[in-house]
Amino acid sequence: MALGVFDSGVGGLTVHRELVRRFESADLIYLADQAKAPYGGRLGEEIVDLTRAGCERLFDEGASVVVLACNTAASIALRRLQQTWLPGYREKIGRPVNVLGLIVPTIESVTGQPWDYEADRHGEKIEAVDVVGVFCTAATAMSRVYEIEIDKRRQDLAVFSEACPGLAGLIELGAPTEELEVVVRDHVDALRRRIGRHPDQAILGCTHYAIIADIFARALPEGTRVIDQPTAVADALERYFARHTEYDLGSSGLRRFLTTGAPGPQGDRVTQFWGAPLSFEAS
Ligand code: DGL
């Protein structure tokens, strides 16, 4: 058995890399749906179908838990799949399986509150508001998941999402740093103009963007807190697997990387980010 990690492309590697550190002996299988990437401009129903297909593929390969290392899939498809597909699927394959995402850990990390906490909306006097900027795909921005879930827990945080259509695709294609810098700077400026000032905290709400976290850090004012999604996810999974020992994650340290797209070596930035040359096998 293994721990599956799913993304439309290379972005989920940012989470996978952290999971390798935390779950060293577990078997990890990564699936990139590069034939269908990017997801960020797709319709909701398409994202649900593609995410379900990716999870099934990973369960077929022996995953017991699939982590959606993709904000777009997690914000659009996760709840639907957990409620409408997983119960029947579990019965069909006759073993414990689950699909988890990265929105809950990120919200917990930003708000400093557990997921089951809901703020008393009428009681508290709000002295000051911190602004949180979320850089994400168009689909994630449209879901308003960060605005809604953060507001439930912290009314002293004002959330503004900035959709960055095309950015995940550029990273996927291995665009040069100079080009990525221009695009990121434009989005940081657009968000600043919309809010009237820079955000105090930023969520890189698309896992692809963690690969270019250095470029975001340079474009944002010094001292902006950037939430580290991979760390938040790995922390949450450690707590989850301590409670849920029914999931067998394997113990031979196997690492497999599958793609629905063109197999072979990945681009320089990914290799650099990963710390070793990375090659995908055909799914
Ligand atoms: N990396 C994914 C995310 O976190 C998907 C990007 C895309 O496919 O558009 O949203």
py3Dmol code that shows the C-alpha trace and the ligand (Angstrom):
import py3Dmol

protein = """\
ATOM      1  CA  MET A   1       0.000   0.000   0.000  1.00  0.00           C
ATOM      2  CA  ALA A   2       1.079   3.588  -0.508  1.00  0.00           C
ATOM      3  CA  LEU A   3       0.337   7.275  -0.072  1.00  0.00           C
ATOM      4  CA  GLY A   4      -0.872   8.823  -3.337  1.00  0.00           C
ATOM      5  CA  VAL A   5      -0.301  12.455  -4.279  1.00  0.00           C
ATOM      6  CA  PHE A   6      -2.272  14.020  -7.097  1.00  0.00           C
ATOM      7  CA  ASP A   7      -1.993  17.254  -9.063  1.00  0.00           C
ATOM      8  CA  SER A   8      -2.703  18.443 -12.575  1.00  0.00           C
ATOM      9  CA  GLY A   9       1.057  18.743 -13.111  1.00  0.00           C
ATOM     10  CA  VAL A  10       4.307  19.492 -11.329  1.00  0.00           C
ATOM     11  CA  GLY A  11       2.828  21.791  -8.654  1.00  0.00           C
ATOM     12  CA  GLY A  12       1.956  18.952  -6.296  1.00  0.00           C
ATOM     13  CA  LEU A  13       5.636  18.070  -6.140  1.00  0.00           C
ATOM     14  CA  THR A  14       5.991  20.956  -3.702  1.00  0.00           C
ATOM     15  CA  VAL A  15       3.766  19.037  -1.286  1.00  0.00           C
ATOM     16  CA  HIS A  16       5.214  15.663  -2.247  1.00  0.00           C
ATOM     17  CA  ARG A  17       8.749  16.857  -1.444  1.00  0.00           C
ATOM     18  CA  GLU A  18       7.689  17.756   2.094  1.00  0.00           C
ATOM     19  CA  LEU A  19       5.809  14.445   2.493  1.00  0.00           C
ATOM     20  CA  VAL A  20       8.962  12.540   1.504  1.00  0.00           C
ATOM     21  CA  ARG A  21      10.779  14.324   4.352  1.00  0.00           C
ATOM     22  CA  ARG A  22       8.059  13.560   6.898  1.00  0.00           C
ATOM     23  CA  PHE A  23       7.089  10.039   5.833  1.00  0.00           C
ATOM     24  CA  GLU A  24      10.503   8.777   4.799  1.00  0.00           C
ATOM     25  CA  SER A  25       9.769   5.062   4.872  1.00  0.00           C
ATOM     26  CA  ALA A  26       6.271   5.298   3.352  1.00  0.00           C
ATOM     27  CA  ASP A  27       5.738   4.358  -0.299  1.00  0.00           C
ATOM     28  CA  LEU A  28       4.742   7.434  -2.298  1.00  0.00           C
ATOM     29  CA  ILE A  29       3.123   7.446  -5.720  1.00  0.00           C
ATOM     30  CA  TYR A  30       2.746  10.770  -7.513  1.00  0.00           C
ATOM     31  CA  LEU A  31       0.337  11.277 -10.399  1.00  0.00           C
ATOM     32  CA  ALA A  32       0.446  14.364 -12.618  1.00  0.00           C
ATOM     33  CA  ASP A  33      -2.501  14.744 -14.966  1.00  0.00           C
ATOM     34  CA  GLN A  34      -0.377  16.656 -17.459  1.00  0.00           C
ATOM     35  CA  ALA A  35      -2.504  15.567 -20.414  1.00  0.00           C
ATOM     36  CA  LYS A  36      -5.314  17.672 -18.956  1.00  0.00           C
ATOM     37  CA  ALA A  37      -3.304  20.427 -17.209  1.00  0.00           C
ATOM     38  CA  PRO A  38      -3.880  23.184 -16.376  1.00  0.00           C
ATOM     39  CA  TYR A  39      -7.092  22.678 -14.431  1.00  0.00           C
ATOM     40  CA  GLY A  40      -7.489  26.302 -13.353  1.00  0.00           C
ATOM     41  CA  GLY A  41      -9.523  27.464 -16.359  1.00  0.00           C
ATOM     42  CA  ARG A  42     -11.718  24.349 -16.599  1.00  0.00           C
ATOM     43  CA  LEU A  43     -15.374  23.968 -15.710  1.00  0.00           C
ATOM     44  CA  GLY A  44     -16.263  22.665 -12.250  1.00  0.00           C
ATOM     45  CA  GLU A  45     -17.757  19.397 -13.502  1.00  0.00           C
ATOM     46  CA  GLU A  46     -14.669  18.670 -15.586  1.00  0.00           C
ATOM     47  CA  ILE A  47     -12.456  19.237 -12.548  1.00  0.00           C
ATOM     48  CA  VAL A  48     -14.605  16.831 -10.500  1.00  0.00           C
ATOM     49  CA  ASP A  49     -14.418  14.118 -13.197  1.00  0.00           C
ATOM     50  CA  LEU A  50     -10.682  14.509 -13.758  1.00  0.00           C
ATOM     51  CA  THR A  51      -9.966  14.465 -10.024  1.00  0.00           C
ATOM     52  CA  ARG A  52     -12.045  11.318  -9.528  1.00  0.00           C
ATOM     53  CA  ALA A  53     -10.219   9.612 -12.418  1.00  0.00           C
ATOM     54  CA  GLY A  54      -6.850  10.579 -10.894  1.00  0.00           C
ATOM     55  CA  CYS A  55      -7.846   9.204  -7.478  1.00  0.00           C
ATOM     56  CA  GLU A  56      -9.051   5.927  -9.009  1.00  0.00           C
ATOM     57  CA  ARG A  57      -5.774   5.580 -10.887  1.00  0.00           C
ATOM     58  CA  LEU A  58      -3.811   6.022  -7.668  1.00  0.00           C
ATOM     59  CA  PHE A  59      -6.040   3.608  -5.734  1.00  0.00           C
ATOM     60  CA  ASP A  60      -5.514   1.081  -8.569  1.00  0.00           C
ATOM     61  CA  GLU A  61      -1.764   1.499  -8.043  1.00  0.00           C
ATOM     62  CA  GLY A  62      -2.194   0.646  -4.364  1.00  0.00           C
ATOM     63  CA  ALA A  63      -2.710   4.007  -2.651  1.00  0.00           C
ATOM     64  CA  SER A  64      -4.740   3.847   0.556  1.00  0.00           C
ATOM     65  CA  VAL A  65      -4.976   7.638   0.888  1.00  0.00           C
ATOM     66  CA  VAL A  66      -4.772  10.177  -1.927  1.00  0.00           C
ATOM     67  CA  VAL A  67      -3.713  13.719  -1.103  1.00  0.00           C
ATOM     68  CA  LEU A  68      -5.037  16.273  -3.571  1.00  0.00           C
ATOM     69  CA  ALA A  69      -1.935  18.456  -3.758  1.00  0.00           C
ATOM     70  CA  CYS A  70      -3.894  20.863  -5.916  1.00  0.00           C
ATOM     71  CA  ASN A  71      -5.969  23.788  -4.639  1.00  0.00           C
ATOM     72  CA  THR A  72      -8.145  23.744  -7.735  1.00  0.00           C
ATOM     73  CA  ALA A  73      -9.094  20.065  -7.353  1.00  0.00           C
ATOM     74  CA  ALA A  74      -9.420  20.380  -3.572  1.00  0.00           C
ATOM     75  CA  SER A  75     -11.597  23.502  -3.627  1.00  0.00           C
ATOM     76  CA  ILE A  76     -13.886  22.331  -6.429  1.00  0.00           C
ATOM     77  CA  ALA A  77     -13.995  18.533  -6.193  1.00  0.00           C
ATOM     78  CA  LEU A  78     -12.985  17.246  -2.764  1.00  0.00           C
ATOM     79  CA  ARG A  79     -16.227  17.686  -0.838  1.00  0.00           C
ATOM     80  CA  ARG A  80     -18.264  16.301  -3.766  1.00  0.00           C
ATOM     81  CA  LEU A  81     -16.076  13.217  -4.057  1.00  0.00           C
ATOM     82  CA  GLN A  82     -16.062  12.595  -0.306  1.00  0.00           C
ATOM     83  CA  GLN A  83     -19.839  12.821  -0.141  1.00  0.00           C
ATOM     84  CA  THR A  84     -21.048  11.281  -3.371  1.00  0.00           C
ATOM     85  CA  TRP A  85     -18.368   8.954  -4.717  1.00  0.00           C
ATOM     86  CA  LEU A  86     -16.093   7.654  -1.958  1.00  0.00           C
ATOM     87  CA  PRO A  87     -18.662   5.779   0.161  1.00  0.00           C
ATOM     88  CA  GLY A  88     -19.763   3.582  -2.788  1.00  0.00           C
ATOM     89  CA  TYR A  89     -16.207   3.244  -4.080  1.00  0.00           C
ATOM     90  CA  ARG A  90     -14.983   2.012  -0.686  1.00  0.00           C
ATOM     91  CA  GLU A  91     -17.658  -0.677  -0.683  1.00  0.00           C
ATOM     92  CA  LYS A  92     -16.730  -1.666  -4.217  1.00  0.00           C
ATOM     93  CA  ILE A  93     -13.023  -2.163  -3.551  1.00  0.00           C
ATOM     94  CA  GLY A  94     -13.491  -3.483  -0.004  1.00  0.00           C
ATOM     95  CA  ARG A  95     -10.625  -1.708   1.752  1.00  0.00           C
ATOM     96  CA  PRO A  96     -10.242   1.570   3.655  1.00  0.00           C
ATOM     97  CA  VAL A  97      -9.377   4.429   1.308  1.00  0.00           C
ATOM     98  CA  ASN A  98      -9.669   8.183   1.653  1.00  0.00           C
ATOM     99  CA  VAL A  99      -9.070  11.395  -0.257  1.00  0.00           C
ATOM    100  CA  LEU A 100      -7.717  14.448   1.610  1.00  0.00           C
ATOM    101  CA  GLY A 101      -6.951  17.964   0.486  1.00  0.00           C
ATOM    102  CA  LEU A 102      -4.900  20.998   1.381  1.00  0.00           C
ATOM    103  CA  ILE A 103      -7.505  23.657   2.021  1.00  0.00           C
ATOM    104  CA  VAL A 104      -8.227  22.600   5.628  1.00  0.00           C
ATOM    105  CA  PRO A 105      -4.538  22.580   6.695  1.00  0.00           C
ATOM    106  CA  THR A 106      -3.970  25.945   4.999  1.00  0.00           C
ATOM    107  CA  ILE A 107      -6.977  27.553   6.679  1.00  0.00           C
ATOM    108  CA  GLU A 108      -5.845  26.150  10.045  1.00  0.00           C
ATOM    109  CA  SER A 109      -2.368  27.552   9.497  1.00  0.00           C
ATOM    110  CA  VAL A 110      -3.598  31.037   8.480  1.00  0.00           C
ATOM    111  CA  THR A 111      -6.229  31.367  11.188  1.00  0.00           C
ATOM    112  CA  GLY A 112      -4.396  29.541  13.978  1.00  0.00           C
ATOM    113  CA  GLN A 113      -7.712  27.816  14.708  1.00  0.00           C
ATOM    114  CA  PRO A 114      -8.748  24.174  14.330  1.00  0.00           C
ATOM    115  CA  TRP A 115     -11.145  23.367  11.472  1.00  0.00           C
ATOM    116  CA  ASP A 116     -14.087  22.722  13.833  1.00  0.00           C
ATOM    117  CA  TYR A 117     -13.777  26.212  15.383  1.00  0.00           C
ATOM    118  CA  GLU A 118     -16.342  28.815  14.432  1.00  0.00           C
ATOM    119  CA  ALA A 119     -15.951  32.388  15.679  1.00  0.00           C
ATOM    120  CA  ASP A 120     -18.733  34.089  17.621  1.00  0.00           C
ATOM    121  CA  ARG A 121     -19.738  36.516  14.898  1.00  0.00           C
ATOM    122  CA  HIS A 122     -21.453  39.020  17.163  1.00  0.00           C
ATOM    123  CA  GLY A 123     -19.448  39.040  20.365  1.00  0.00           C
ATOM    124  CA  GLU A 124     -16.009  40.311  19.443  1.00  0.00           C
ATOM    125  CA  LYS A 125     -14.946  43.888  18.887  1.00  0.00           C
ATOM    126  CA  ILE A 126     -12.472  43.985  16.007  1.00  0.00           C
ATOM    127  CA  GLU A 127      -9.579  46.352  16.659  1.00  0.00           C
ATOM    128  CA  ALA A 128      -7.586  45.943  13.455  1.00  0.00           C
ATOM    129  CA  VAL A 129      -7.797  43.981  10.282  1.00  0.00           C
ATOM    130  CA  ASP A 130      -4.929  42.131   8.615  1.00  0.00           C
ATOM    131  CA  VAL A 131      -5.189  41.657   4.883  1.00  0.00           C
ATOM    132  CA  VAL A 132      -4.594  38.210   3.390  1.00  0.00           C
ATOM    133  CA  GLY A 133      -3.890  37.967  -0.348  1.00  0.00           C
ATOM    134  CA  VAL A 134      -4.528  34.641  -2.049  1.00  0.00           C
ATOM    135  CA  PHE A 135      -2.769  34.028  -5.361  1.00  0.00           C
ATOM    136  CA  CYS A 136      -4.531  31.164  -7.105  1.00  0.00           C
ATOM    137  CA  THR A 137      -6.131  29.821 -10.278  1.00  0.00           C
ATOM    138  CA  ALA A 138      -9.355  31.260 -11.682  1.00  0.00           C
ATOM    139  CA  ALA A 139     -11.314  28.179 -10.538  1.00  0.00           C
ATOM    140  CA  THR A 140     -10.043  28.455  -6.953  1.00  0.00           C
ATOM    141  CA  ALA A 141     -10.733  32.210  -6.879  1.00  0.00           C
ATOM    142  CA  MET A 142     -14.266  31.605  -8.151  1.00  0.00           C
ATOM    143  CA  SER A 143     -14.926  28.990  -5.452  1.00  0.00           C
ATOM    144  CA  ARG A 144     -14.233  31.740  -2.840  1.00  0.00           C
ATOM    145  CA  VAL A 145     -13.173  28.950  -0.501  1.00  0.00           C
ATOM    146  CA  TYR A 146     -10.491  31.005   1.254  1.00  0.00           C
ATOM    147  CA  GLU A 147     -12.758  34.040   1.758  1.00  0.00           C
ATOM    148  CA  ILE A 148     -15.592  31.907   3.162  1.00  0.00           C
ATOM    149  CA  GLU A 149     -13.611  29.573   5.397  1.00  0.00           C
ATOM    150  CA  ILE A 150     -11.269  32.215   6.848  1.00  0.00           C
ATOM    151  CA  ASP A 151     -14.181  34.568   7.550  1.00  0.00           C
ATOM    152  CA  LYS A 152     -15.938  31.859   9.575  1.00  0.00           C
ATOM    153  CA  ARG A 153     -12.967  31.649  11.920  1.00  0.00           C
ATOM    154  CA  ARG A 154     -11.299  35.074  11.966  1.00  0.00           C
ATOM    155  CA  GLN A 155     -13.186  38.285  11.363  1.00  0.00           C
ATOM    156  CA  ASP A 156     -10.056  40.310  11.858  1.00  0.00           C
ATOM    157  CA  LEU A 157      -8.691  38.923   8.575  1.00  0.00           C
ATOM    158  CA  ALA A 158      -9.855  40.380   5.256  1.00  0.00           C
ATOM    159  CA  VAL A 159      -9.244  38.030   2.347  1.00  0.00           C
ATOM    160  CA  PHE A 160      -8.748  39.008  -1.301  1.00  0.00           C
ATOM    161  CA  SER A 161      -8.095  36.416  -3.990  1.00  0.00           C
ATOM    162  CA  GLU A 162      -6.096  37.276  -7.075  1.00  0.00           C
ATOM    163  CA  ALA A 163      -6.672  34.849  -9.924  1.00  0.00           C
ATOM    164  CA  CYS A 164      -3.492  34.337 -11.936  1.00  0.00           C
ATOM    165  CA  PRO A 165      -4.761  32.622 -15.090  1.00  0.00           C
ATOM    166  CA  GLY A 166      -1.958  31.206 -17.151  1.00  0.00           C
ATOM    167  CA  LEU A 167       0.683  31.193 -14.420  1.00  0.00           C
ATOM    168  CA  ALA A 168       0.457  27.456 -13.595  1.00  0.00           C
ATOM    169  CA  GLY A 169       0.604  26.738 -17.327  1.00  0.00           C
ATOM    170  CA  LEU A 170       3.778  28.829 -17.697  1.00  0.00           C
ATOM    171  CA  ILE A 171       5.425  26.998 -14.799  1.00  0.00           C
ATOM    172  CA  GLU A 172       4.324  23.684 -16.315  1.00  0.00           C
ATOM    173  CA  LEU A 173       5.947  24.692 -19.622  1.00  0.00           C
ATOM    174  CA  GLY A 174       9.193  25.697 -17.892  1.00  0.00           C
ATOM    175  CA  ALA A 175       8.951  29.399 -18.780  1.00  0.00           C
ATOM    176  CA  PRO A 176      12.113  31.452 -18.090  1.00  0.00           C
ATOM    177  CA  THR A 177      12.484  33.257 -14.761  1.00  0.00           C
ATOM    178  CA  GLU A 178      12.315  36.733 -16.379  1.00  0.00           C
ATOM    179  CA  GLU A 179       8.919  35.957 -17.902  1.00  0.00           C
ATOM    180  CA  LEU A 180       7.570  34.534 -14.632  1.00  0.00           C
ATOM    181  CA  GLU A 181       8.863  37.606 -12.757  1.00  0.00           C
ATOM    182  CA  VAL A 182       6.872  39.955 -15.000  1.00  0.00           C
ATOM    183  CA  VAL A 183       3.663  37.937 -14.600  1.00  0.00           C
ATOM    184  CA  VAL A 184       4.015  37.645 -10.813  1.00  0.00           C
ATOM    185  CA  ARG A 185       4.818  41.362 -10.439  1.00  0.00           C
ATOM    186  CA  ASP A 186       1.724  42.248 -12.497  1.00  0.00           C
ATOM    187  CA  HIS A 187      -0.507  40.164 -10.222  1.00  0.00           C
ATOM    188  CA  VAL A 188       1.032  41.533  -7.029  1.00  0.00           C
ATOM    189  CA  ASP A 189       0.464  45.065  -8.391  1.00  0.00           C
ATOM    190  CA  ALA A 190      -3.096  44.271  -9.473  1.00  0.00           C
ATOM    191  CA  LEU A 191      -3.918  42.997  -5.995  1.00  0.00           C
ATOM    192  CA  ARG A 192      -2.335  46.053  -4.358  1.00  0.00           C
ATOM    193  CA  ARG A 193      -4.396  48.386  -6.559  1.00  0.00           C
ATOM    194  CA  ARG A 194      -7.582  46.487  -5.708  1.00  0.00           C
ATOM    195  CA  ILE A 195      -6.971  46.480  -1.941  1.00  0.00           C
ATOM    196  CA  GLY A 196      -5.369  49.916  -1.774  1.00  0.00           C
ATOM    197  CA  ARG A 197      -2.265  48.488  -0.104  1.00  0.00           C
ATOM    198  CA  HIS A 198      -0.145  45.356  -0.071  1.00  0.00           C
ATOM    199  CA  PRO A 199      -1.406  42.310   1.866  1.00  0.00           C
ATOM    200  CA  ASP A 200       0.111  41.528   5.282  1.00  0.00           C
ATOM    201  CA  GLN A 201       0.004  37.806   4.564  1.00  0.00           C
ATOM    202  CA  ALA A 202      -0.001  35.885   1.308  1.00  0.00           C
ATOM    203  CA  ILE A 203      -1.224  32.410   0.499  1.00  0.00           C
ATOM    204  CA  LEU A 204       0.307  30.857  -2.587  1.00  0.00           C
ATOM    205  CA  GLY A 205      -3.004  29.093  -3.199  1.00  0.00           C
ATOM    206  CA  CYS A 206      -1.841  27.065  -6.169  1.00  0.00           C
ATOM    207  CA  THR A 207       0.782  24.432  -5.500  1.00  0.00           C
ATOM    208  CA  HIS A 208       2.595  25.323  -8.725  1.00  0.00           C
ATOM    209  CA  TYR A 209       3.439  28.730  -7.241  1.00  0.00           C
ATOM    210  CA  ALA A 210       5.498  27.203  -4.416  1.00  0.00           C
ATOM    211  CA  ILE A 211       8.039  26.269  -7.086  1.00  0.00           C
ATOM    212  CA  ILE A 212       8.469  30.011  -7.717  1.00  0.00           C
ATOM    213  CA  ALA A 213       8.048  31.129  -4.089  1.00  0.00           C
ATOM    214  CA  ASP A 214      11.325  33.062  -4.439  1.00  0.00           C
ATOM    215  CA  ILE A 215       9.810  35.166  -7.240  1.00  0.00           C
ATOM    216  CA  PHE A 216       6.696  35.922  -5.149  1.00  0.00           C
ATOM    217  CA  ALA A 217       8.874  36.810  -2.161  1.00  0.00           C
ATOM    218  CA  ARG A 218      10.804  39.336  -4.273  1.00  0.00           C
ATOM    219  CA  ALA A 219       7.602  40.861  -5.694  1.00  0.00           C
ATOM    220  CA  LEU A 220       5.921  41.260  -2.289  1.00  0.00           C
ATOM    221  CA  PRO A 221       7.142  43.826   0.268  1.00  0.00           C
ATOM    222  CA  GLU A 222       9.793  42.551   2.640  1.00  0.00           C
ATOM    223  CA  GLY A 223       8.302  41.028   5.761  1.00  0.00           C
ATOM    224  CA  THR A 224       5.080  39.773   4.133  1.00  0.00           C
ATOM    225  CA  ARG A 225       4.193  36.476   5.785  1.00  0.00           C
ATOM    226  CA  VAL A 226       3.903  33.811   3.092  1.00  0.00           C
ATOM    227  CA  ILE A 227       1.959  30.757   4.263  1.00  0.00           C
ATOM    228  CA  ASP A 228       3.864  27.589   3.466  1.00  0.00           C
ATOM    229  CA  GLN A 229       1.212  25.207   2.180  1.00  0.00           C
ATOM    230  CA  PRO A 230       3.427  22.094   1.905  1.00  0.00           C
ATOM    231  CA  THR A 231       4.440  22.423   5.583  1.00  0.00           C
ATOM    232  CA  ALA A 232       0.832  22.987   6.671  1.00  0.00           C
ATOM    233  CA  VAL A 233      -0.294  19.892   4.751  1.00  0.00           C
ATOM    234  CA  ALA A 234       2.488  17.681   6.087  1.00  0.00           C
ATOM    235  CA  ASP A 235       1.793  18.826   9.686  1.00  0.00           C
ATOM    236  CA  ALA A 236      -1.908  18.023   9.265  1.00  0.00           C
ATOM    237  CA  LEU A 237      -1.184  14.611   7.720  1.00  0.00           C
ATOM    238  CA  GLU A 238       1.118  13.668  10.584  1.00  0.00           C
ATOM    239  CA  ARG A 239      -1.712  14.369  13.001  1.00  0.00           C
ATOM    240  CA  TYR A 240      -4.215  12.550  10.753  1.00  0.00           C
ATOM    241  CA  PHE A 241      -2.166   9.349  10.386  1.00  0.00           C
ATOM    242  CA  ALA A 242      -1.441   9.281  14.119  1.00  0.00           C
ATOM    243  CA  ARG A 243      -5.218   9.030  14.616  1.00  0.00           C
ATOM    244  CA  HIS A 244      -5.977   6.826  11.594  1.00  0.00           C
ATOM    245  CA  THR A 245      -3.800   3.761  11.793  1.00  0.00           C
ATOM    246  CA  GLU A 246      -6.145   1.820   9.495  1.00  0.00           C
ATOM    247  CA  TYR A 247      -4.369   3.273   6.451  1.00  0.00           C
ATOM    248  CA  ASP A 248      -1.330   1.285   5.355  1.00  0.00           C
ATOM    249  CA  LEU A 249       1.202   3.610   3.689  1.00  0.00           C
ATOM    250  CA  GLY A 250       3.792   0.930   2.903  1.00  0.00           C
ATOM    251  CA  SER A 251       7.289   0.880   4.367  1.00  0.00           C
ATOM    252  CA  SER A 252       9.843   0.398   1.609  1.00  0.00           C
ATOM    253  CA  GLY A 253      10.425   4.071   0.730  1.00  0.00           C
ATOM    254  CA  LEU A 254       9.255   3.494  -2.857  1.00  0.00           C
ATOM    255  CA  ARG A 255       8.989   6.668  -4.995  1.00  0.00           C
ATOM    256  CA  ARG A 256       7.057   6.499  -8.258  1.00  0.00           C
ATOM    257  CA  PHE A 257       6.122   9.418 -10.493  1.00  0.00           C
ATOM    258  CA  LEU A 258       3.394   8.900 -13.077  1.00  0.00           C
ATOM    259  CA  THR A 259       2.039  11.225 -15.720  1.00  0.00           C
ATOM    260  CA  THR A 260      -0.911  11.096 -18.088  1.00  0.00           C
ATOM    261  CA  GLY A 261       1.144  13.381 -20.367  1.00  0.00           C
ATOM    262  CA  ALA A 262       4.514  12.917 -22.013  1.00  0.00           C
ATOM    263  CA  PRO A 263       6.800  10.789 -19.816  1.00  0.00           C
ATOM    264  CA  GLY A 264      10.441  11.692 -19.314  1.00  0.00           C
ATOM    265  CA  PRO A 265      12.655  14.212 -17.528  1.00  0.00           C
ATOM    266  CA  GLN A 266      11.064  17.314 -16.041  1.00  0.00           C
ATOM    267  CA  GLY A 267      12.190  20.902 -16.609  1.00  0.00           C
ATOM    268  CA  ASP A 268      15.180  22.592 -14.977  1.00  0.00           C
ATOM    269  CA  ARG A 269      13.223  24.641 -12.450  1.00  0.00           C
ATOM    270  CA  VAL A 270      11.425  21.505 -11.217  1.00  0.00           C
ATOM    271  CA  THR A 271      14.680  19.587 -10.981  1.00  0.00           C
ATOM    272  CA  GLN A 272      16.280  22.521  -9.184  1.00  0.00           C
ATOM    273  CA  PHE A 273      13.326  22.801  -6.834  1.00  0.00           C
ATOM    274  CA  TRP A 274      13.256  19.060  -6.256  1.00  0.00           C
ATOM    275  CA  GLY A 275      16.980  18.880  -5.606  1.00  0.00           C
ATOM    276  CA  ALA A 276      17.518  15.974  -8.031  1.00  0.00           C
ATOM    277  CA  PRO A 277      16.730  15.156 -11.652  1.00  0.00           C
ATOM    278  CA  LEU A 278      13.165  13.997 -11.885  1.00  0.00           C
ATOM    279  CA  SER A 279      11.650  11.814 -14.567  1.00  0.00           C
ATOM    280  CA  PHE A 280       7.993  10.771 -14.920  1.00  0.00           C
ATOM    281  CA  GLU A 281       6.796   7.376 -16.191  1.00  0.00           C
ATOM    282  CA  ALA A 282       3.715   6.973 -18.390  1.00  0.00           C
ATOM    283  CA  SER A 283       0.540   6.361 -16.426  1.00  0.00           C
TER     284      SER A 283
END
"""
ligand_1 = """\
10
DGL
N -1.403 23.207 -8.895
C -2.813 23.284 -8.968
C -3.416 24.153 -7.896
O -2.904 24.105 -6.776
C -3.454 23.373 -10.327
C -3.027 24.407 -11.276
C -3.735 24.209 -12.602
O -3.755 23.071 -13.071
O -4.295 25.181 -13.135
O -4.385 24.849 -8.086
"""
view = py3Dmol.view(width=600, height=400)
view.addModel(protein, "pdb")
view.setStyle({"model": 0}, {"cartoon": {"style": "trace"}})
view.addModel(ligand_1, "xyz")
view.setStyle({"model": 1}, {"stick": {}})
view.zoomTo()
view.show()
